[in-house]
Amino acid sequence: MAQKPSIPKGTRDFGQQQMAARNYIFDTIRSVFKSYGYAQIETPAMENLDTLLGKYGEEGDKLLYRILNSGDAFTGVDYERPLTPQVCEKGLRYDLTVPFARFVVQHQSEISFPFKRFQIQPVWRADRPQKGRYREFYQCDVDAIGSSSQLCELELVQIVERVFSLLDVRVCMKINNRKVLTGLAEVCGFPDKVVDITVAIDKLDKIGLEAVEAEMLEKGLSPAAVEVLRPVLRLQGSLEEKLATMRSLMAESSEGLRGLDELEELFGFIRDAGVQMPCQLDLSLARGLNYYTGAIFEVKALDWQIGSICGGGRYDNLTGIFGLPNMSGVGVSFGADRIYDVLAGLDKFPASLASGADLLFANMGREELAYVLPVSSALRCSGASVEIYPDTAKLKKQFDYCSRKGIRFISICGADELASGVIQIKNLDSGEQRSFPKEDLAGMLAFLSA
């Protein structure tokens, strides 16, 4: 009995039309990154496990895919000790930021700072698959490292605005600052619980206020501490009103006040730059990754129900883990797979993506092939996408091929065309048919682009 083909849950195949749509996303994002002076790098799919562990919090570590050592991995294993470190020395990357930090330290002598880079590569997480959440997915990361100026944050806000403007998707960016969250931990009397508080707050949209409060109590916060945090999670009003309320609450936290100062400066830059995308101060935004130290961002689509489609933040010492301290950076990551789902759901992909080649030359026989082959090559060199049907088949079959692949033009060159030295091309959408001298590439290209 033949084996039934399948793929792991949380992964997907992408056919030709889907890849055309994905490349439309990648090309759009890449073009915006380049327009702001960012250059592309790539890092390996696997990293040493000690590079990855401890960078994403306890929950993130659980989602890392470990890779078994090859060869004699199980020879001489001491089963009295934890098994994973003995048989797994590598893991699939969980995100692109930690490998980027490793790259910066490893290649620091070759880099000019501030270093502005982008990556478009897949990442892997041993997560529970569900709508909008996959085990293998692409991230499109853009980071600037080597400067603490919040002009870098502004640039990322502008990049997000430009990308989604080009994709014709309405979005809202939520902004907070990790120093504010650190200040909250201080003023509620549990400065050692910053990670527990931020991980809980980060789930507010998913599980609601009561469940977040219950989780903080389970993590050891007192009811009085939760009471201090409650009005912050429910904070309403204008930007100025929110900042004023928080300044009053954090009067005794210098770290919290610094975070509020940074937020005020960043929102001032956003206003001065004329950013039209809605940007909101959201003091419940935490983003559970441990390495964030300043501004944090999250972007959601306004017209399609799905999780965040872009997010990131400021990290002041991620490279310090690898031996290069005090190297501040900031970045955002575009979730290409979720963006794909949004564009598909809103029917925002350009209709032209469904097209195959621009032109199909029908196969009318050996002599006719010799006539059209140099023309097809010349058109390709001039930028047209051209196919030649591989078999001598009935014209109906060749017309059906055009229909299935979305090819808009067909050229049928038989004995009459050969005798006249012309190329006949038909627009299958309009029915218009024209003949061009064999050498008139410009005329053919103009007709194909009409």
N, C-alpha and C positions, 0 to 999 in steps of 0.2 A: 504494500500500500504506500502510495507516495506521501511524503511529508507535507503537511499543510504549512505553507509559508506564513510567517508572522514576524513582527518586530516587537521589541520591548515596549511595555506600557510607558506612556510619557514621552515617546519619540514619534516622529512622523516622517513619511515619505513626501517628497515634493515633486510633482510632475513638471512638464515643460512650462505650462501656463502659470503654475504656482511659482516656479523659479523666476519667470519673467516678472511676476509681481514682487517677489522678494528682492530681486535685483533693482527694481524700481525704488524700493525703500532704501536699500544699501547705497545706491548711486546718489539719491537725493541727500541722504545724511552725509555721505562722503564729500559731496560738493560743498556743503555748508561748512563742514570742518575745515576743508582746504581754504575756503574763502576767509577764514579767520587765522590762517597761518599755522594750522596744525598739520603735522606730518605723520604718516602711517608707520607702525611697527607691528611685529607679530611675536608671540611667545609660544613655547610648546604646549600641546594639549595636556601633558602631565608635568607636574612639579614634584620636587622632593616633598615628602609628607610633612617634614618639619618646617618647610616654607609656608604651608597652608594651615597647619593646626594652630589654634589659639588666636586666630585673627578675626574670626567671625562670631565669637561668642559660643557658649556651650551648645546652643541649638544648631548653630551653623556647623560646628564640628561633627555633629551627628549626621549631617546631610552630605558629608564628603564621601565621594567614591574612592575607596582604597583599591590599589592595584597590586595583585599578588606578585611577589618577586618571581622571576623566571628561573628555569633550571632547577637547581637543588634547593629550592626554597624551604622544603619541609625536612631536609636532612639535618639531623641533630637539633631539632626544635625542643626547647625546654618547656614542657607543658605545665610546669608549676608557675611559670611567669605569664603575664598577659601576652596573648598570642599575636595581636595585630602588629606591634613594633618589630617582631621577629620575622614576619612573613610579608609585611607590606612596608616598603620604604618610599613608595611614590603614590600620588593620588591625582585624579583628574581635577583640573582647576575649577574652583567654585565660582570665581568671578575673574575679572581682568585687572582689578586694581592691585591686589596683592602681588600677582606676577609682575605687574608694571613697577611696583616699588622694588622688587628684587632686581628687575632689569636695570633700573636707575642706579642702584648701588653697584651692581656688577659692571656696568659700562660707564661709570661716572667720569672717567678720564676722556671719554669720547663725546660727552654731551655738553652742549652750551645751555646754561641756565639763564632765565627760566626755560624749562624744557616743555614744549607743547606737542603732545602726541595724541594720536587716536588709534584704536584697535577695533576691528570688526571680526569677531571670532566666536565659536561656540563655547559654552560652559556647561557644566554638568552638576546636578544636585539630586541626591537620593530622596526626593520629595514624593509626597502622595499625589499622583496625577489627578487633575481636575480641570474644569474650564479655565483657560488662561494660565495654567500652571503646568509646566513640562519638566521632564528630567533632563532633556537636552534642548538647549535653546541658544540663540545667538544674542550677544550683547554688542552694542556699538558704543564704545567708551571714548570720551574725550577728556583729557586732563592737562592741567598746567601745574608744574611743580618747580619750586625754587623761588617763589614769591609769596608773601603773605598779604599782598594788596587785594582788596575786595573788588578792584577792577576786574580781576580774574573771575570772581563770582558773577559780576555783571555780564561779562562776555559769555559765560555759560547760559545765563538767562536769555540773552539775545540769540544764541545759537538754538536754544529750545524753541523760542518764538519763531525763528526763521524756518526751521525744519517743519514744524507743524503747519505753518502758513503755506509752505510749498506743497505739503501733503493734503491741504484743505481739511484739516481736522481741528475743531475748536477744543482747546484745552485750558486747564487752570493749573497754575503752579502754586504749591503750598511751600512756605519757607519757615524754618525755625532755626535755632542755634543751639548746638549741644551744650555750650557754656550756660545757657539758661536752664537747661535740664539739670546740669550739675548744681547750679544755684538752688533749684527746687529741692534737690536732695539735701542740701545744706540747711535750708530754712525749715524743712520739716523734721530735721534732727537725725537724719540717716545718711550722712555723706558717704558711707561705705556701701550704700545700696544703689549707687547711680546706675549700674548695669541692670539690676533687677527692676528698677523703676522705669528705665527707658524701654526695656524689652516689653514690659507690661503696657506702657502707654502706647507703644507702637502697634498694639493690637486693638486700639480703641475703635477703629472703623469696622473691624472684623467681628468683635465679640461684644462690644457695647461697654458703657461706663460701669455698670454693676459688676460685670465679670472682670474688668480690669482692676477695680477696687478689691475684689475678692482675691485676685492673683497677688496683688501687692501685700495683702494681709498674710497670705500663705508664705510669701517670701520673707516675712518677719517684720514688716512695718506695723507700727501701732495704729489703732483707730484714729488717734489724734493726728498722726502724720498724714493719713489718708484724707482726713478732714481738711488739712492745709492744702492738699493737692486738688481737691474736688473743684473749687471755684476756678482754678486755672484750666482744668479740662473743659469747663463750661463757659469759658470767657467769651464774651460777645462785644461788639462795638467796632468803632473805627480803629485804624492802625494806631493813631495817637492815643486813643482811649485805652487800648490794650497795653501799650508801652507804659503809659502812666500808671495803670493798675499794677503792672509787674514791677515797676521801679519802687513803688510803695511796699510791695510784698518782699522785695529782695534788698531792702535797704542795708541789711547786715551781711550780704554776700557779694564780695568784690568780684568773684568769678561770674556770678549771675548778671551783675551790672555791666561787666565787660561784654557779655553776650548781647545784652540789650543795646549797648552802644553800637556794636557791629551790625545788628539788625537795622537800627536807625540809619546808619551810613549806607548800607546796601539798598534799602528802600529809597533813600535819597538818590542814589545813582540810577536806580530803575526809573524813577520819575524824571530825572534830568535827561536820560537817554531816550525818553519818549516811547518806552515799551508799552505796547497796546495789549498784550496778552494779560489776562487777569492774574495777578500775583497777590496771594493772601498770606498774612502772618497767621500761622496755625501752631499754637503753643502745645498742642497735643501730638504734633509730628515728632517722632523720635528716631525712626530708622534704627533697627536693632543692632547694626554692625558696630563692634566695639571701637573701631579705629577712628570714627568721626570725632572731631574736637571743636568745630566751629559751625558755620552755616550748613544746614541740611535742606535738601530739596526733594519734592515729590510732585510728579505731574500726572494728572488724570484727564481722560477724555470726558468732555461735557455731554456728548450725545450718544455714548455707548457704554453700557454697564460692564465694566471689567476693572481689575485691579490697576495699580499704578503702571504707567507705560514708560516712565522715565524717572530716574531719581539719582541722588548723589549727595556730595557734601565736601566739606573741608577736613583734611587730616593733617595734623601738624608734625607727626613724628613716626609715620608708618615706616619710613626708610630706616629709622633708628633701630628697629628690630634687626636689621641686616647690617648694622655697623655704620650708618651715615645719619647721625642725629641732626635735629633742628632743620629739617628740609620740609618746609610746609608745601602742601599741594591741595588742589581742589579739582573735582571732576564730576561729571554726570554720565549715566549709562542709559542708553535708549534700548528698551526691550523690543527687539525687532519682531519677535513672534507675536507678542501682544499687539504691537502696532499693525501687524499683518491682519490679525483678527478684527481690529477696529476698522481698518480700511475695507476689508471684505464685508463686514457687517453693515457699514454705511454706504457700500457700493461706490467707493471713492477711487478705485483703481481706474486709470485711463483706459478707454475702450481699445486703444491701439495696442495695448499689451497682449490682447488675445490674438493678434495677427502673427502669422508665421513669416515666411519670406515676403518680400514686396512682389516678386514676379516668379512665375513658374514657366519655364520653356517646356512645352509639350514634346514628348518623344515621338517623332513621326517616322523614324527609320535611320539607318546608318548614314546615308548621304546628308540628310537634314541635320543630324547631330554635328557632323563636321562643319556645317555652315554656322550653327548657332553657338558652338563651344567658344570660339574666340570672342564673340559678342558678350556672352555671359561673363567671361573672365574680365573683360574691359569694364562692364557695368559694376562688377564687384569691386574692382580697383577704384572706381569712382564713388564708392560708398553705398551702392544699392545692395540689398539682400536678395540673392537670386538662387533658385533651385532649378535643376533639370530633372524631369521625371526619369527614373532609372530604367524603366522597361518600356518596350514598344507595346502599348496597350490601347484598348478602345478609348476614344476621347471622353466618353461618359465617365469612365473610371478616373481619368486624369482631372476632369472637372470636379468630380466628387472629392478627390484629394484636396483640391484647392478649397472647397467648401469646408471640409473638416479642419483644415489647418488655418483657415482665415486668410488665405492668400488672395489679395484683391485683384491681381492682374495675371493674365495668362497670354503667352505668345505661341501661336500656332503657325509654324513656318513649313509650308509644303513646297511642291514643285513650282507653283506660280511665284511664290516669294523668292525662291532661289533664282529663278529666271530673271526677276525684276531687281534683284539686289536690295530687297527691303526686309524690314523686320515688322511684322504685324503684332500689335499689342491691344488686348481688349480689357477694359475696366469691367470687372464682373459685378460691381455694385450698380453702376449707371448704365451698363450696356454699350457705352461709347467705344468705338474701335478705330484705331489709327494705324497708318503705315509710316515708317521712318526709313530713310536711307540707312543702310547698314552702318555707315560711319557716323551717323548723327547721334552720338551718345548724349549730348546735351539735351536734344529734343526728347529722347526717351526718358531721361532722368526727370525732366520737367513734368512729363505726363505721369510718371510714377508717383511723383510727390504732390500731385494736384489733389 
